[in-house]
Amino acid sequence: MPFPSGLRALNHRDFRLFWSCQLVSLIGNWMQSVGQAWLVLELTDSPFRLGLIGTLQFGPVLLLSLPAGTLADRLPKRRLLLAAQTALMVQAFVLGLLAWFGHVQYWHVAVLATLYGLANALDMPTRQSFIVELVGKDDLLNAIALNSASFNTARVVGPAVAGMLIARYGVPVSFLLNGASFLSVLAALFAMRAEGRPHGRSGASVLQETLAGIRYALGTPRVRVVLALVLVVSLFMVNHSVLVPLLAREVLRAGAQGFGLLMAGLGTGAVAGALMVAMHGGSRPRLPILIGSGMLMAVALWSLSLIRFFWVAVVALSLVGFFQIVFMAHCNTTLQVMVPDRLRGRLMSVYAFVFVGVAPLSSLLVGSSAEFLGVPATFALGGGLGLASILALTLWARRTVAREGSTPSGA
């Protein structure tokens, strides 16, 4: 029996395998994210050092995502994903064992965060460009929305469970359970029929092919506009792994369980946004939705600078999560629908570069701002700069896209 329209991407066997098993692994990833942030604060009591871990964790994406995208266009994607997911599993187990036996130090977390980033730099563009080969372009927006729903369901479940487990059993259990969760993804990848084979080879070098992908991204008006929007949102507004634990600890005076509930609120809003896109998003994204959702996300983030009550903060974070997922799902689909098949891995590596690759700079800026200006001022600064940047880009997009013969009304 086929799935209903809102779940139509699940009619594809390989995507159904990938989606269901990825959900288990994502819950583990969010448990580790909560555990790692709390462990760093316990070891150092320093917002700056927490931000530095984010810089180390996402730095490899900044440095390596572009050539990784070229590899995703040159090699079978399923095999690349097997290698990346295995490396992520090993990293989680090592961190868990160090914490379990009481030997973990800050530098251990820093080194393992860097190793996580190296594997993630390969995983992100490969996974993003593999989805269209599992479902086709007609069901791509639905598949991305369902992926966002699973990602953010995990964001609800993972932090909430992690908060309770950390409060009862300590931090190590969050890392060990994350390591075990990767087994489900590896099983799904082994069972898939799709290989994600490359769409022809140009005979050019890795560097030449990487530069060709960058030229396409910068030379296509609508792609350029979408990537610029992603850049400012990522730089100013998407640093929850640093901001939310600081909000819990420094402003709301909540413990590990309260931190988990705040992250769960963020994820609940994101799940609602993903389901809305899946049910009502159609098959083609629209640029006005990108701009509107980005602006509303900025306003919701700014409001957190004024909030001092725990459950009001949960509601505000749920709005941040909702508008972020609507924004990102439409950005991702716009890019993948437009790009030629032979360039998809490279374009998604540029997307990863501007979305995750700037996270090291963002983490450093957020950590420094929180340390010297305070947490509320950091929320106000991020929301304000984000809103101003989106407004400026909206004006630029209208002039640029119109001048180069396109229209900003749809993708």
C-alpha positions in Angstrom: 0.0 0.0 0.0 1.5 3.4 -1.0 2.2 6.1 1.5 0.0 9.2 1.4 1.1 12.3 -0.4 2.8 13.9 2.6 5.0 10.9 3.1 5.4 10.0 -0.6 9.2 9.8 -0.5 8.9 6.7 1.8 7.5 4.8 -1.2 11.1 4.5 -2.4 12.6 1.4 -0.7 16.2 2.7 -0.3 15.1 6.0 1.1 12.7 4.2 3.5 15.7 2.1 4.8 17.9 5.1 5.1 15.3 7.3 6.7 14.2 4.9 9.4 17.7 3.8 10.5 19.1 7.4 10.3 16.5 8.4 12.9 18.0 6.0 15.4 21.5 7.4 14.7 20.4 11.0 14.9 18.9 10.5 18.4 22.4 9.2 19.4 24.1 12.2 17.8 21.9 14.6 19.7 22.6 12.8 22.9 26.3 13.1 22.3 25.9 16.8 21.4 24.3 17.5 24.8 26.8 15.3 26.6 29.8 17.0 25.0 28.6 20.5 25.7 27.9 19.6 29.4 31.2 17.8 29.7 33.2 20.8 28.4 31.4 23.1 30.9 32.1 20.7 33.7 35.8 20.5 32.8 36.4 24.2 32.1 33.5 26.3 33.2 34.3 28.5 30.2 32.0 29.7 27.4 35.0 30.6 25.3 36.4 27.0 25.5 32.9 25.6 24.6 32.9 27.8 21.5 36.4 26.6 20.7 35.2 23.0 20.6 32.6 24.1 18.1 35.3 25.7 16.0 37.4 22.5 16.1 34.4 20.3 15.3 33.3 22.2 12.3 36.6 23.6 11.1 37.3 20.6 8.8 34.0 21.2 7.0 35.3 24.7 6.3 38.6 23.4 5.0 37.6 20.1 3.3 34.0 20.2 2.3 34.7 21.5 -1.2 37.1 18.7 -2.2 34.9 16.2 -0.4 32.0 17.2 -2.7 34.2 16.5 -5.7 34.9 13.0 -4.3 31.2 12.5 -4.0 30.9 13.3 -7.7 33.7 10.9 -8.6 33.2 7.9 -6.3 30.2 5.7 -5.3 28.3 7.6 -2.7 27.2 4.6 -0.7 30.8 3.5 -0.1 31.9 7.0 1.0 29.0 7.1 3.5 30.0 3.7 4.9 33.5 5.0 5.5 32.3 8.3 7.1 29.7 6.7 9.4 32.3 4.1 10.6 34.7 6.9 11.5 31.9 8.7 13.4 31.1 5.5 15.3 34.7 5.0 16.4 35.0 8.6 17.6 31.9 8.3 19.8 33.1 5.0 21.4 36.5 6.4 22.1 35.1 9.5 23.8 32.6 7.4 25.7 35.3 5.0 27.0 37.6 7.9 28.1 34.8 9.5 30.0 33.6 6.2 31.5 36.9 5.3 33.0 37.5 8.9 34.3 40.5 9.8 32.1 38.8 12.4 29.8 40.5 15.8 29.7 39.6 18.9 27.7 42.3 18.2 25.0 40.8 14.7 24.4 37.4 16.3 23.7 39.2 18.8 21.4 41.0 16.2 19.4 38.0 13.9 19.0 35.8 16.9 18.0 38.4 17.6 15.2 38.2 13.9 14.1 34.4 14.2 14.1 34.7 17.2 11.9 37.0 15.3 9.4 34.4 12.5 9.0 31.5 15.0 8.8 33.2 17.0 6.1 33.0 13.8 3.9 29.6 12.7 5.1 27.6 16.0 4.6 27.9 16.7 0.8 27.8 12.9 0.1 24.7 12.3 2.1 22.9 15.5 0.8 23.6 14.6 -2.9 22.7 10.9 -2.4 19.1 11.7 -1.4 18.0 12.7 -4.9 19.3 9.4 -6.2 17.1 7.5 -3.7 13.9 9.4 -4.6 14.2 11.4 -7.8 13.7 15.2 -8.2 9.9 15.1 -8.0 9.9 13.7 -4.5 13.0 15.6 -3.4 11.4 18.4 -1.3 9.3 15.8 0.4 12.3 13.7 1.2 14.3 16.6 2.5 11.3 17.6 4.7 11.0 14.1 6.0 14.8 14.0 6.7 14.4 17.3 8.6 11.5 15.8 10.5 13.6 12.8 11.6 16.6 15.0 12.4 14.4 17.2 14.6 12.5 14.4 16.1 15.9 13.2 17.2 16.5 16.8 18.5 13.5 16.5 20.7 14.1 12.9 21.9 17.9 12.9 22.1 18.5 16.0 24.3 15.6 15.1 26.6 16.8 11.6 27.1 20.4 12.7 27.4 19.5 15.3 30.1 17.8 12.6 32.2 20.5 10.0 31.6 23.3 12.5 32.4 21.5 13.6 35.6 21.1 10.0 36.7 24.1 8.1 35.3 26.6 10.7 34.1 27.9 12.0 30.8 29.7 8.8 29.4 26.4 7.0 28.6 25.4 9.6 26.0 28.6 8.9 24.0 28.4 5.1 24.3 24.8 5.0 23.2 25.6 7.3 20.2 28.3 4.9 19.2 25.9 2.0 19.2 23.3 3.9 17.2 25.6 4.1 14.2 25.1 0.3 13.7 21.6 1.0 12.4 22.9 3.3 9.7 25.7 0.9 8.6 23.1 -1.9 8.4 20.9 0.3 6.2 23.7 1.3 3.9 24.8 -2.4 3.4 21.1 -3.3 2.5 20.7 -0.5 -0.1 20.5 -1.3 -3.8 21.5 2.2 -5.0 25.2 2.8 -5.2 25.2 6.5 -6.1 27.6 6.0 -8.9 29.2 9.1 -10.6 27.5 10.6 -13.7 30.4 10.5 -16.1 34.0 11.8 -15.6 35.4 14.8 -17.3 39.1 13.7 -17.0 39.9 16.8 -15.1 41.8 16.8 -11.8 40.1 17.1 -8.4 41.2 20.7 -8.1 39.8 21.5 -11.6 36.5 19.8 -10.9 36.2 21.6 -7.5 36.8 24.9 -9.1 34.2 24.1 -11.8 31.6 23.6 -9.0 32.5 26.9 -7.3 32.2 28.7 -10.7 28.8 27.3 -11.2 27.6 28.3 -7.7 29.0 31.8 -8.0 27.9 32.3 -11.6 24.2 31.2 -11.3 22.1 34.1 -9.9 19.5 32.2 -7.9 22.1 29.8 -6.5 24.2 32.8 -5.4 21.3 34.4 -3.6 20.3 31.3 -1.8 23.9 30.6 -0.7 24.2 34.2 0.6 21.1 33.8 2.7 22.4 30.5 4.1 25.7 32.1 4.9 24.2 34.9 7.0 21.8 32.7 8.8 24.5 30.2 9.7 27.0 32.9 10.8 24.6 34.9 13.1 21.7 32.6 14.0 22.6 28.9 14.0 24.9 28.1 16.9 22.5 26.3 19.2 25.2 24.0 20.6 26.9 27.0 22.2 24.0 29.3 22.9 21.5 27.0 24.4 23.7 25.5 27.1 24.7 29.0 28.0 21.1 30.1 28.1 20.3 27.2 30.4 23.2 27.6 32.7 23.9 31.4 32.9 20.4 33.0 32.3 17.8 30.5 33.4 19.8 28.7 36.0 18.6 25.3 34.8 20.6 22.0 35.1 21.4 19.3 32.6 17.8 18.2 32.4 16.6 21.8 31.8 19.2 22.1 29.0 17.8 18.9 27.5 14.3 20.3 27.6 15.4 23.6 25.9 16.9 21.6 23.1 13.8 19.5 22.9 11.7 22.6 22.5 14.0 23.7 19.7 13.5 20.3 18.1 9.7 20.3 18.6 9.4 23.5 16.6 11.7 22.1 13.9 9.6 18.9 13.6 6.5 21.0 13.2 8.2 23.0 10.5 9.4 19.9 8.6 6.0 18.3 8.7 4.4 21.5 7.4 6.8 21.5 4.5 6.2 17.8 3.8 2.4 18.2 3.8 2.0 21.5 2.1 5.4 22.3 0.4 4.5 21.0 -3.0 7.4 20.0 -5.2 9.0 23.4 -5.9 10.4 25.8 -3.3 9.9 29.6 -3.4 12.4 32.3 -2.6 9.9 34.5 -0.6 9.4 31.6 1.8 13.2 31.5 2.4 13.3 35.2 3.1 10.2 35.3 5.3 11.2 32.3 7.4 14.7 33.6 7.9 13.4 37.0 9.1 10.9 35.4 11.5 13.7 33.1 12.8 15.8 36.3 13.5 13.0 37.9 15.4 12.4 34.8 17.5 16.2 34.5 18.3 16.3 38.2 19.3 13.4 37.7 21.7 15.5 35.3 23.8 17.6 38.3 24.9 14.6 39.5 26.9 13.3 36.2 28.3 14.0 35.1 31.9 11.3 32.4 32.4 12.1 28.8 31.5 8.9 27.8 29.6 8.7 31.1 27.7 12.3 30.3 26.5 11.1 26.8 25.4 8.4 28.4 23.3 10.7 31.0 21.8 13.3 28.2 20.9 10.5 26.2 19.3 9.7 29.1 17.0 13.4 29.4 16.1 13.4 25.7 15.3 10.2 26.0 13.2 11.4 28.8 11.0 14.9 27.4 10.7 13.7 24.2 9.2 11.3 25.8 6.8 14.2 28.0 5.7 16.8 25.2 5.3 14.4 22.7 3.5 13.6 25.3 0.8 17.2 26.3 0.5 18.4 22.7 0.1 15.7 21.8 -2.4 16.2 25.0 -4.5 19.9 24.1 -5.0 19.4 20.4 -5.7 16.5 20.9 -8.2 18.6 23.5 -10.2 22.0 21.8 -10.3 23.0 19.3 -13.1 23.4 15.8 -11.9 27.2 15.7 -12.6 27.7 18.8 -10.3 25.4 17.9 -7.4 28.0 16.7 -5.0 30.1 19.8 -5.6 27.2 22.2 -5.2 26.1 20.5 -2.0 29.7 20.8 -0.7 29.4 24.6 -1.3 26.2 24.5 0.6 27.9 22.6 3.4 30.7 25.0 3.3 28.5 28.1 3.8 26.1 26.4 6.3 28.4 24.3 8.5 31.8 25.5 7.4 31.4 29.0 8.9 30.4 27.4 12.2 34.0 27.6 13.5 33.9 31.4 13.1 30.4 31.6 14.4 31.3 29.5 17.5 34.3 31.6 18.2 32.3 34.8 17.8 29.4 33.6 19.9 31.7 32.2 22.7 33.7 35.4 22.8 30.5 37.6 22.8 28.9 35.6 25.6 32.1 35.8 27.7 32.6 39.5 27.3 29.1 40.9 26.6 26.9 38.4 28.3 24.5 35.8 27.0 21.4 38.1 26.6 23.4 40.6 24.6 24.7 37.8 22.4 21.1 36.7 21.5 20.2 40.3 20.7 23.3 40.7 18.5 22.7 37.5 16.6 19.0 38.2 15.9 19.6 41.8 15.0 22.5 41.2 12.7 20.7 38.2 11.1 17.6 40.3 10.4 19.5 43.3 9.0 21.6 41.0 6.8 18.5 39.2 5.3 16.8 42.6 4.6 20.0 43.8 2.8 20.2 40.5 0.8 16.6 40.8 -0.2 17.2 44.1 -1.8 20.4 42.8 -3.4 18.5 39.7 -4.7 15.8 41.7 -6.4 18.3 43.8 -8.3 20.8 41.0 -9.1 18.3 38.4 -10.2 16.2 40.8 -12.2 19.3 42.3 -13.9 20.6 38.9 -14.9 17.3 37.7 -16.4 15.7 35.7 -13.6 12.9 36.2 -11.2 13.0 35.8 -7.5 9.4 34.6 -7.1 10.1 30.9 -7.3 12.7 28.2 -7.9 
